């Protein structure tokens, strides 16, 4: 298990003065990166082998969003390696030790030159200690868009600011794109995201939005209507 402590910054808050969902996701991603770097199997190590961990699925459950200047503890650990895939949990606790958010994630190790799945190295397997899965509800990885008719949002052209060190759109950037199509008077209690393909610089992304009973499904599509990512936002009124 790896943990770090932090204080919620103004730059991480939304219009309510509380931590934004994209910033929560960034905390979780940073935590796993910190762990990998501390274990010597981080970016320099994986890039030297032409490898990268690619996100396949997020499930983030939120009980409460911390406010500006609140102190939090963020933690993560892997719970499974299966062939080229890995499962990892995350959590955020308040200064009293109460869990206020948790997450499940599924990743695939890819050879970025060949564009093919790769097996973890012996060093990776030896470095990470597997732990028991968090006590939380685990939802299916597949996200099915509902049959109800939706609407298309304004297309997005991928810019340099959307890219990460692998030169494709970072998984958190898709969440930021999608949230532009949500109403402002809701609070998100669960996010699910299923990543289908990678988007690169200057690709065109076409958002498709469906809402039913307080749940919003957003699919970010390519020019041929094939999804880059399907997302589900479970919400409640603020």
C-alpha positions as CSV (number, residue, x, y, z in Angstrom):
1,X,0.0,0.0,0.0
2,X,1.2,3.5,-0.8
3,X,-0.2,6.7,0.8
4,X,0.5,10.4,0.7
5,X,-1.1,13.4,2.4
6,X,-2.2,16.6,0.8
7,X,-4.2,19.8,1.4
8,X,-6.9,20.7,-1.1
9,X,-5.7,23.6,-3.3
10,X,-7.8,26.4,-4.8
11,X,-6.7,25.3,-8.2
12,X,-8.3,21.9,-7.5
13,X,-11.7,23.1,-6.6
14,X,-14.8,23.7,-8.7
15,X,-17.4,26.5,-8.5
16,X,-18.7,25.1,-5.1
17,X,-15.3,25.4,-3.5
18,X,-14.9,21.7,-3.2
19,X,-12.5,19.3,-4.9
20,X,-13.6,18.7,-8.5
21,X,-14.1,15.2,-10.0
22,X,-11.2,15.6,-12.5
23,X,-8.9,16.7,-9.6
24,X,-9.9,13.7,-7.6
25,X,-9.0,11.5,-10.5
26,X,-5.7,13.3,-10.8
27,X,-5.0,12.6,-7.1
28,X,-5.6,8.9,-7.8
29,X,-3.4,8.8,-10.9
30,X,-0.7,10.7,-9.2
31,X,-0.8,8.3,-6.2
32,X,-0.2,5.3,-8.4
33,X,2.6,7.1,-10.3
34,X,4.2,8.0,-7.0
35,X,4.1,4.4,-5.9
36,X,5.7,3.1,-9.2
37,X,8.4,5.8,-9.0
38,X,9.2,4.9,-5.4
39,X,9.5,1.2,-6.3
40,X,11.8,1.9,-9.3
41,X,9.3,0.8,-11.9
42,X,8.0,4.2,-13.0
43,X,8.1,6.2,-16.2
44,X,11.8,6.0,-16.9
45,X,11.8,2.2,-16.3
46,X,8.8,1.5,-18.5
47,X,9.7,3.9,-21.3
48,X,13.1,2.3,-21.4
49,X,11.4,-0.9,-22.3
50,X,8.9,0.7,-24.7
51,X,6.1,-0.2,-22.2
52,X,3.2,1.8,-20.7
53,X,0.3,1.0,-18.5
54,X,-2.9,2.0,-20.3
55,X,-6.2,2.6,-18.6
56,X,-9.1,0.3,-19.5
57,X,-11.7,1.0,-16.9
58,X,-12.4,3.4,-14.0
59,X,-15.1,3.1,-11.3
60,X,-15.0,6.0,-8.8
61,X,-17.5,6.2,-6.0
62,X,-17.7,9.5,-4.1
63,X,-19.3,9.9,-0.6
64,X,-18.1,13.5,-0.1
65,X,-15.9,16.0,-1.9
66,X,-13.4,17.7,0.4
67,X,-13.4,21.5,0.6
68,X,-10.6,24.1,0.1
69,X,-7.7,23.6,2.6
70,X,-9.1,20.3,3.9
71,X,-6.4,17.8,4.6
72,X,-6.7,14.4,2.9
73,X,-4.9,11.1,2.7
74,X,-4.7,9.4,-0.7
75,X,-3.8,5.7,-1.1
76,X,-3.5,3.0,-3.6
77,X,-2.4,-0.6,-4.1
78,X,-2.6,-3.3,-6.8
79,X,-4.7,-6.3,-6.1
80,X,-4.3,-8.5,-9.2
81,X,-2.0,-9.3,-12.1
82,X,-3.5,-11.5,-14.8
83,X,-1.5,-11.8,-18.0
84,X,-1.1,-8.3,-19.4
85,X,-3.7,-6.8,-17.1
86,X,-3.6,-5.4,-13.6
87,X,-6.3,-4.3,-11.1
88,X,-5.7,-1.4,-8.7
89,X,-7.7,0.2,-5.9
90,X,-7.6,3.8,-4.7
91,X,-9.1,5.7,-1.8
92,X,-9.2,9.1,-0.3
93,X,-9.7,9.7,3.5
94,X,-10.4,12.9,5.4
95,X,-8.3,14.1,8.3
96,X,-10.4,11.9,10.7
97,X,-9.7,8.8,8.7
98,X,-13.1,8.5,7.2
99,X,-13.1,7.2,3.6
100,X,-14.7,9.8,1.4
101,X,-14.0,8.3,-2.1
102,X,-12.8,5.0,-3.5
103,X,-12.1,3.6,-6.9
104,X,-11.5,0.4,-8.8
105,X,-9.4,0.5,-12.0
106,X,-8.2,-2.0,-14.6
107,X,-5.1,-1.4,-16.7
108,X,-3.3,-3.1,-19.5
109,X,0.5,-3.2,-20.1
110,X,1.2,-2.3,-23.7
111,X,4.3,-2.3,-25.9
112,X,4.0,1.2,-27.3
113,X,6.2,0.5,-30.3
114,X,4.4,-2.7,-31.4
115,X,1.0,-1.6,-30.2
116,X,0.5,-5.0,-28.6
117,X,-0.2,-6.2,-25.0
118,X,2.9,-7.1,-23.0
119,X,3.5,-9.2,-19.9
120,X,4.8,-7.5,-16.7
121,X,8.5,-8.0,-16.2
122,X,9.9,-10.0,-13.3
123,X,11.0,-6.7,-11.6
124,X,7.4,-5.3,-11.8
125,X,5.9,-8.5,-10.3
126,X,8.5,-8.5,-7.6
127,X,8.2,-4.8,-6.8
128,X,4.4,-4.6,-6.3
129,X,2.8,-6.2,-3.3
130,X,-0.7,-7.5,-4.0
131,X,-3.3,-6.7,-1.3
132,X,-6.9,-7.7,-0.7
133,X,-9.5,-5.7,-2.7
134,X,-11.2,-2.8,-1.1
135,X,-14.6,-3.4,0.4
136,X,-16.8,-1.6,-2.2
137,X,-19.3,-2.4,-4.9
138,X,-17.6,-3.7,-8.0
139,X,-19.6,-2.8,-11.2
140,X,-19.2,-4.5,-14.6
141,X,-16.5,-3.2,-16.9
142,X,-18.7,-2.9,-19.9
143,X,-20.8,0.2,-20.2
144,X,-23.8,-0.1,-22.5
145,X,-25.3,3.1,-23.9
146,X,-29.1,3.1,-23.3
147,X,-31.5,2.8,-26.2
148,X,-33.1,6.2,-25.6
149,X,-32.2,8.8,-28.2
150,X,-29.5,11.3,-27.2
151,X,-28.0,14.4,-28.6
152,X,-24.6,15.3,-30.0
153,X,-22.4,18.0,-28.4
154,X,-20.0,20.3,-30.2
155,X,-17.0,18.3,-31.6
156,X,-13.6,18.6,-29.9
157,X,-10.3,18.7,-31.7
158,X,-7.5,17.1,-29.7
159,X,-4.9,19.7,-28.7
160,X,-1.4,19.4,-27.2
161,X,-2.8,20.2,-23.7
162,X,-4.9,16.9,-23.9
163,X,-1.8,14.7,-24.3
164,X,0.2,12.8,-21.7
165,X,3.8,11.4,-21.8
166,X,2.5,8.6,-24.1
167,X,1.5,11.2,-26.7
168,X,-2.2,10.2,-26.6
169,X,-5.1,11.8,-24.7
170,X,-4.8,11.2,-21.0
171,X,-7.7,9.3,-19.5
172,X,-8.5,12.2,-17.2
173,X,-8.8,14.6,-20.1
174,X,-11.7,12.6,-21.5
175,X,-13.5,13.1,-18.2
176,X,-13.0,16.8,-18.4
177,X,-14.3,16.9,-21.9
178,X,-17.5,15.0,-21.0
179,X,-18.2,17.1,-17.9
180,X,-18.7,20.1,-20.1
181,X,-22.0,18.5,-21.2
182,X,-23.4,17.9,-17.7
183,X,-25.7,20.4,-16.0
184,X,-24.3,22.6,-13.3
185,X,-26.8,21.8,-10.5
186,X,-25.9,18.2,-9.9
187,X,-23.5,16.3,-7.7
188,X,-21.7,13.2,-9.1
189,X,-21.7,10.2,-6.8
190,X,-20.3,7.6,-9.2
191,X,-18.2,7.7,-12.4
192,X,-17.7,4.7,-14.6
193,X,-15.5,5.0,-17.7
194,X,-14.7,2.2,-20.3
195,X,-11.8,3.1,-22.6
196,X,-12.0,1.6,-26.1
197,X,-9.3,3.2,-28.2
198,X,-6.7,6.0,-28.0
199,X,-7.1,9.5,-29.4
200,X,-4.1,11.4,-30.7
201,X,-3.2,15.0,-31.6
202,X,-5.7,16.6,-34.0
203,X,-8.2,13.7,-33.8
204,X,-11.8,14.8,-33.9
205,X,-13.9,13.7,-30.9
206,X,-17.8,13.8,-31.1
207,X,-19.6,13.7,-27.8
208,X,-22.9,11.9,-27.7
209,X,-25.1,12.4,-24.5
210,X,-28.0,10.4,-23.1
211,X,-29.8,11.2,-19.8
212,X,-32.3,9.1,-17.9
213,X,-33.4,9.3,-14.3
214,X,-30.4,11.3,-13.2
215,X,-27.9,9.2,-14.9
216,X,-25.9,10.6,-17.8
217,X,-24.2,8.4,-20.4
218,X,-21.6,10.2,-22.5
219,X,-19.8,8.5,-25.4
220,X,-16.8,10.3,-27.0
221,X,-16.8,9.1,-30.6
222,X,-14.4,9.2,-33.6
223,X,-15.4,10.3,-37.1
224,X,-16.8,6.8,-37.8
225,X,-18.9,6.8,-34.6
226,X,-16.6,4.3,-32.8
227,X,-16.1,5.2,-29.2
228,X,-12.9,6.3,-27.7
229,X,-14.5,6.0,-24.3
230,X,-18.0,5.4,-22.9
231,X,-18.8,7.0,-19.6
232,X,-21.6,6.8,-17.0
233,X,-22.2,9.6,-14.4
234,X,-24.6,8.8,-11.6
235,X,-25.8,12.1,-10.0
236,X,-28.0,13.7,-7.5
237,X,-29.4,17.2,-7.2
238,X,-27.2,19.7,-5.3
